[in-house]
Amino acid sequence: MKRTPLFEEHVRCGGKMVEFGGWEMPLNFPTGIIAEHLATRKFGGIFDISHMGRFRVSGTGAVPFLQYVLSNNAAALLPGQAQYTIIPTETGGAVDDAYLYRLEEKEYLLVVNAANTEKDWQWFAAYRPKFPGLILEDHTEDIAMISIQGPESKAVTQKIIGGGGRLPEPARNYLSIVEIMDKKVPVARTGYTGDRVGFEFFPPRDIAVALYQALLEAGKERGIVPAGLGARDTLRLEAGLPLYGHELGTDVEVKEIPIFALTAARFAVSFAVIKGQYIGRDALYKQFQEVKLRMERMLDTPRDKFVVPKTIMPLTVSGGIARAGCPVYIGEKLAGHVTSGTAVPYWVAEGSSAQMKFSSESKTRAICLAYVDSNAREGNNIRIIIREREASGIVVKRNLSGQAPPFARPVFREEPKLEVSERKEPMENLAASLIRKTCENTRWRQKKTVNLIPSENTPSTLVRLLSIADPSGRYAEHRKVEALGNNEVYYYQGTHFIAGIEEELIQEMKRYLGASEVELRLISGQMANTAVFSALIDYINGGDKKSEPRRLRSVMNHHIGRGGHLSAQPMGALRNFVSIDPVIEKWAVVNFPVQAENPYQIDLNAAAELIREQKPELIIFGKSMMLYREPVREIARIASEVKPKPIIMYDSAHVTGLLGHYFQAPLDEGADILTGSTHKTFFGTQRGFVASNIEKDSPYAELWDAVVRRAFPGSVSNHHLGTLTGLLMAAYEMNTYGQDYQKQIILNAKAFARACKDAGLHVEGDPGTGYTETHQVLLRVGYAKAIEMAERLEKNNIIANYQALPDDEGFTASSGLRTGVQEMTRFGMKERDFPELAELMVAVILKDKNVAQEVSKFREKFLTMQYCMPESRTAPLVQELAKCVTGY
């Protein structure tokens, strides 16, 4: 048998060595498979996977070769990216599955299964002559492969890399080349355990032992253990990942398993035009079409003509442990057979929602993967025959989820929800309880707590009361009608008052925003963005009213992991308006590149190069995690050189209340469209807007007309008239007191950042600019600890929100607290007050002290709202308005 470079280490660590694919490998270590599985899920596991085959593919024939012999689109990979792929047969089955890594511009590494290495090599060798310039080399002996998976793997990997490079981007299938022990080592965010956090190292053979020892030593204090093949198999089975010889290859009847029997085929098989013809493409396309029609419930092919008659599905099992080959029945019909099965351990969770954690208690459950009738659906009850005894099971969507990093968590099928019980409490009691709770919450938030959430604010008393006046229950649909003199025509009577309010509000907002056009009927910032995206589709398709409208070919925005707005992402409002890039087969969205030393600022040189290369039709500025001005003027200058010129949109949602002299004026700096919300730094009611300086004779005039159409009737009917009235009052306040308010916000934010730094907290951003140029201050409180810290702060009457920082894998792995000073500025805090607040936060975050009473006492100094009419002048107005709207 072959041995990896780590064989002696495994023996030294007490590994139970067994034969696997011609290699002598550790099945498990003294703690056992169950302990290794549990340790990996809660802390981490270190696996020797050097037995897997590693082929270097390079030369001028590399991409054509990879496109021909693999199912996925190799051309979609940029240097520093990887993809799961399959080596297909002409008939649509699998020779093997594999992982392809693009290490450099012209160098790829293909990793295949250990048992198939020789077979795969021979398969590739048969096609090698077709590709002149191809360099294909077997580096299985030269390069080792070590995998570290689990929540603590990030800290250990960072420690091992040290100053030798950067971790790969915090998303699966990214890689970087780092220097370890004076050697260049690729490190990838890949792995086959289902963990969202995990890394695979590809060290030269001569440093493999030293690296493995260093990983073990660094991981020891964090609970990370060496793990063997046994745990690797139970982990991949829990995650529902296929294994060749079980879910790939042939079934119990020795019939070829179609690749599209796997759900993984959806992202492992490409039909991109750029890929061209390849081995098995026609067969795979037939499979794809059938599966697609089946999902759309449009398949009319007779059952016996299916090309994908069965599908690999995860099951939960009760009454036994299913093993490969066990027959599976749905009703009385034999539906298929188990392909892989076992009992897997899992940690019992405690807590709820984002606070859910693993306890110290573990249990086991029986699960399996089965190749069963394609008509089977999630929730179907099944029977499994295990050694002539019957066990029951249920088809499930998944048994494990990685949606909440850094942990991969077991998923259990939800029980049917109980019917809603009849309400028996008297109406008077319900009303009294609701009022009491509402008053308690209001007093707590307004008088006891320090609110630092940067997307919130408290409107003045007049703004709030105006918002509940009579228009709050009315309609006032209206639009301009060209045939009637291009005047606004209202479709309801009784609207003269609100029509005047809306027109006056438009004038006030034009004055504030420095805009010639303002659309105010949108009722949220996200809706405003949606209206703009929809208007752009109208605009770019204006000359063709009979074809299917095309979507935006390319959009540039901020990555959501670096603070980009959700509404500007394909997962948000942008989804229905942006194309799929035909080369990379992903959304046609490119992200602003950021500075290596400061990921909160755009790298202008790299951005210029990307804009010239990608020629985006739309460039979107604006972030929810925003520390600095956006380089609108600089990007607008670059964009002006591109033909056709991109539309530049600035989403000011978080900084609407800062726009102007003390921050920036996007429309003056080159933005074509300004969107935003009116209730964050702008202290109005909860609404959205679109603004512009597009002139009537501008080539973009039709774009503004489209924006108005997509606002009404495209987005709203009732546009919440009560909040329009309140917003007018807020606009009066902002246009009167706004500059003083803005100046104080920025002074306060810088003072808060300095105070936090001086008190011992880690403050993100550039110290040379005072860490911030906006209302926001970002604090780093430890990997995946921000949720706990935000909860702890709330218990101590300080309200902040946890935030994923640029190197975090997701919101549940948040390292940061996002704070904003705008609301407390409105209640009178000045620079001198923030050191005291910082010390209170340090007591909570670093010392775990209870300072709730001290915080409430601190808040008592800041109860009078500023930057609005003083109470002495508003009191009679409040009394009159309250009496009017309540009737008392």
Protein Blocks (a to p, Z undefined) as FASTA:
>chain_A
ZZdfklmmmmmnopacddeehiacdfbdfkojklmmmmmmmnoccddfklpccdddedjk
lmmmmmmmpmbdfklpcghiacddddddfkopafbdcddddfblmlccddddfklmmmmm
mmmmmmmmmmghiacddfklmpccdddedjklmmmmmmmnmmnbccddfbehiacdddee
hiacddddedjehpabdcdddddfklmmmmmmmmmmmmmmnopacddfklmmmmmmmnop
acehilgocdfkopacdfklpfklmmmcccbfklopaehklmmmmmmmmmmmmmnopafb
dfklpfblbccdddddehiacdehiacdehjbcfbdcfbdcdddddddedehjllccdfb
dcddddddddddfkbcehiacdddeehiacdddddfbfcdcklccbdcdddddddddddd
ddfbdfklmmmmmmmmmmmmmmmmmmmpccfbfkbccddfklmmmmmmmklmcccddcdd
fknoopacdfbehilmmmmmmmmmmmmmmmmnopabdcfkbgbfklmmmmmmmmmmmmmm
mmpckbccdddfbdcdddfknopafklpfklmmlmmcccdfklopacdddddddfklmkb
ccfklmmmmmmmnopabdceddfbdfbdcdfklmmmmmmmpccdddddddfklmmmmgcj
klccfklnopabdcddfklmbccddddddddfbdfkbcklmmmmmmmmmmpmklbmceoj
mlmmmmmmmmmmmmmmmmmmmmmmmmmmmmmmmmmmmnopacedjfknoopabfbdcdde
behklmmmmmmmmmnopacdddddfkbgbfklccbdcddfklmmmnopafklmmmmmmmm
mmmmmnopafklmmmmmmmmmmbcghiacfklmmmmmmmmmmmmnoZZ
